[in-house]
Amino acid sequence: MKYLIIDIGNTNIVFAVYDNNKIMKKWRISTLINRTKDEYIIWLNSILKGDTDFTEIIIGSVVPDITEELKIAISDYLKKKPLVISEDIKVNFPSELDSPSEVGTDRIVNALCAWHIYKKPAVIIDFGTATTFDIVGEKGVYLGGVIAPGANLSINALHTAAARLPRIAITKQKKIIGKNTASAMSAGIYWGYIGLIKNILYKIEEELKYNFLILATGGLAEIFIKDLSKDIIINNDLTLNGLFLAYMEGKKND
């Protein structure tokens, strides 16, 4: 059986063909709030090339406006109603949150997938629009998390708020003291986020008082983890696999 899995994030939308319990193909486009149904249909046609025989289409989203437009495009193009995780199918993973409905679908399916694969307490760092830390406890319960601005968000804020500061790409600076504006900004962003991540992990460990795995996912994971720890596990398909797992677990409980 073959599935189309779509992860709608604040920065990118990822499309993946899932077959034989693994991701066979994967594509990524920018998240644009004003993209039309017809544009999605053109995009789907270009990547799928007529290969449209899917058992199910599964969507995970943190951008409701885009979800609705994409659902219409899929229904029109693939002649099949997509299933939205957390709406049509509830995520079957226990939590200790005050309001479980507040947590983003991506974060809860990441926790579900991490526990399913590793069966150990874990902190999942997602380097996305926000830098999030999601904690799975030793009993396989989602304990909560930490949310900080993402590195690119911080760069955009600097560029927008200060007229003389350029827009830069995130790069590692060997020296902390920059010799020009761009290198000074790069040093501040890179080493600032290294410090932020290390301190948050330290505080989580202090609060939990037991050991845990550290998992990293998201587009910027590869850039930062080299100066964090050699023991961090990168899993950039955590959310896609988590969406499929949530779907399978949900179908069992139907």
C-alpha positions in Angstrom: 0.0 0.0 0.0 1.2 3.5 -0.9 0.6 6.7 0.9 1.1 10.4 0.3 2.2 12.2 3.4 2.2 16.0 3.6 3.8 18.0 6.5 2.7 21.6 6.4 5.2 23.7 8.5 5.5 27.5 8.9 8.6 27.6 6.6 8.2 24.6 4.3 5.7 22.1 3.1 7.1 18.6 2.6 5.5 16.0 0.4 6.6 12.3 0.7 5.6 9.1 -1.0 5.5 6.4 1.7 5.6 2.7 0.6 6.7 -0.6 2.2 7.0 1.2 5.6 9.6 3.7 4.3 9.9 7.0 2.5 10.5 6.4 -1.2 10.5 10.1 -2.5 10.4 13.5 -0.8 9.9 17.0 -2.1 9.9 20.4 -0.4 8.3 23.8 -1.3 8.1 27.1 0.6 5.1 27.8 2.7 3.1 30.6 1.1 -0.2 31.6 2.6 -1.6 33.0 -0.7 -0.8 29.9 -2.9 -4.0 28.9 -4.7 -5.7 25.5 -5.2 -4.7 25.5 -8.9 -1.0 26.2 -8.0 -1.0 23.2 -5.7 -2.6 21.0 -8.4 0.2 22.1 -10.8 2.8 21.3 -8.2 1.2 17.8 -7.4 1.0 17.0 -11.1 4.7 18.0 -11.6 6.0 15.8 -8.8 3.7 12.8 -9.0 3.7 12.6 -12.9 0.5 10.7 -13.0 1.4 8.3 -10.2 -1.7 9.0 -8.2 -2.9 5.7 -6.8 -2.6 6.2 -3.1 -4.3 4.2 -0.3 -4.6 7.3 1.8 -3.4 10.9 1.8 -2.2 12.0 5.3 -1.7 15.7 6.3 0.0 17.1 9.3 -0.2 20.9 9.6 0.5 23.9 11.8 -0.9 26.4 9.3 -4.7 26.0 9.1 -5.3 28.4 6.2 -3.0 26.4 4.0 -4.5 23.1 5.1 -7.9 24.0 3.8 -6.7 25.1 0.4 -4.5 22.1 0.0 -7.3 19.7 1.0 -9.5 21.2 -1.8 -6.6 20.7 -4.3 -6.0 17.1 -3.3 -9.7 16.3 -3.4 -10.0 17.8 -6.9 -6.7 16.3 -8.3 -6.5 12.9 -6.6 -10.3 12.4 -6.1 -9.7 11.4 -2.6 -10.4 13.1 0.8 -7.2 13.6 2.7 -7.0 12.8 6.4 -5.7 15.5 8.7 -3.9 14.3 11.8 -5.2 15.8 15.0 -8.5 16.6 13.3 -9.7 13.5 11.4 -7.4 11.2 13.4 -6.4 11.9 17.0 -2.8 11.3 18.0 -2.8 8.4 20.5 0.0 9.5 22.8 -0.4 10.4 26.5 0.7 13.8 27.8 0.9 15.8 31.0 0.0 19.1 29.3 -2.5 21.5 30.8 -4.2 21.9 27.4 -3.1 19.0 25.1 -4.9 20.6 22.1 -2.5 23.5 22.2 0.6 21.5 21.1 1.4 21.5 17.4 0.8 18.3 15.5 4.4 18.2 14.4 5.6 18.3 18.0 3.3 15.6 19.3 4.0 13.2 16.4 7.7 13.8 16.8 7.3 12.6 20.5 5.2 9.6 19.4 7.7 8.6 16.8 10.7 9.1 19.1 9.2 6.8 21.8 8.1 4.2 19.2 11.6 4.0 17.7 13.9 4.3 20.7 11.7 3.4 23.7 13.8 5.7 25.9 13.2 9.2 27.4 14.2 11.8 24.9 14.5 15.5 24.2 13.6 16.3 20.5 15.2 19.6 19.2 13.4 20.8 16.1 15.3 23.4 14.2 12.4 25.0 12.4 10.8 28.5 12.3 10.9 28.1 16.1 13.6 26.1 17.9 11.5 23.7 20.0 12.5 21.2 22.6 9.9 18.4 23.3 10.4 16.1 26.2 9.3 12.4 26.3 9.6 11.1 29.9 10.8 7.7 31.1 7.3 6.3 31.1 6.6 7.2 27.5 4.6 10.3 28.2 4.9 13.7 26.5 5.9 16.0 29.4 5.9 19.3 27.6 8.5 21.5 25.9 10.4 24.7 25.4 9.9 27.1 22.5 12.5 29.7 21.4 12.7 31.8 18.3 14.3 30.0 15.4 17.7 31.1 14.1 16.4 32.4 10.8 13.6 34.2 12.6 16.2 36.0 14.7 18.2 37.0 11.6 15.0 38.3 9.9 14.2 40.3 13.1 17.6 41.9 13.2 17.5 42.8 9.5 14.0 44.2 9.7 14.4 46.2 12.9 17.9 47.6 12.2 18.2 49.4 8.8 22.0 49.0 8.6 22.1 45.3 9.4 22.1 43.0 6.3 20.2 39.8 5.8 22.8 36.9 6.3 22.9 33.2 6.0 23.7 31.1 9.1 27.3 30.0 9.1 29.7 28.9 11.7 32.3 31.6 12.7 35.6 30.2 14.0 36.2 33.4 15.9 33.6 34.9 18.2 34.8 38.5 17.5 33.6 39.6 14.1 35.7 41.9 12.0 32.8 43.2 10.0 29.0 43.5 10.4 28.2 40.2 8.7 30.7 38.2 10.6 29.7 39.8 13.9 26.0 38.9 13.2 27.0 35.4 12.2 29.0 34.9 15.4 26.2 36.2 17.5 23.5 34.0 15.9 25.6 30.8 15.7 27.3 30.9 19.1 24.3 32.5 20.7 22.2 29.5 19.6 24.8 27.0 20.7 24.7 28.6 24.1 20.9 28.7 24.2 20.6 25.1 23.3 23.3 23.9 25.7 21.7 25.8 28.6 18.2 24.6 27.9 19.4 21.0 27.7 21.3 21.5 31.0 18.1 22.9 32.7 16.0 20.1 31.3 18.5 17.5 32.7 18.5 19.3 36.0 14.7 19.2 36.2 14.3 15.6 35.1 17.1 14.1 37.1 17.6 11.2 34.7 19.4 10.5 31.4 17.7 11.0 28.1 18.5 10.7 24.4 18.8 13.9 22.4 17.3 13.8 18.9 17.6 16.6 16.3 15.4 17.3 13.3 14.7 20.2 11.0 16.6 22.0 8.3 19.2 23.6 10.5 20.0 20.5 12.6 23.2 19.6 10.7 24.6 23.1 11.1 24.4 23.3 14.9 24.9 19.8 16.3 28.6 19.6 15.5 29.3 22.0 18.4 26.7 20.6 20.7 27.4 16.8 21.2 28.5 13.8 19.2 25.8 11.8 20.8 22.9 13.7 19.3 20.9 11.6 16.8 19.8 13.4 13.7 16.5 12.1 12.3 15.2 14.5 9.6 12.2 12.2 8.8 10.9 12.1 12.4 7.8 14.2 11.6 6.9 12.3 8.4 7.3 9.0 10.1 5.4 10.3 13.1 2.5 11.3 10.9 2.3 7.9 9.4 2.6 6.2 12.8 -0.2 8.5 14.1 -2.4 7.4 11.2 -1.7 3.7 11.8 -2.3 4.0 15.5 -5.5 6.0 14.9 -6.8 3.4 12.4 -6.4 0.6 15.0 -8.6 2.5 17.4 -11.4 3.2 14.9 
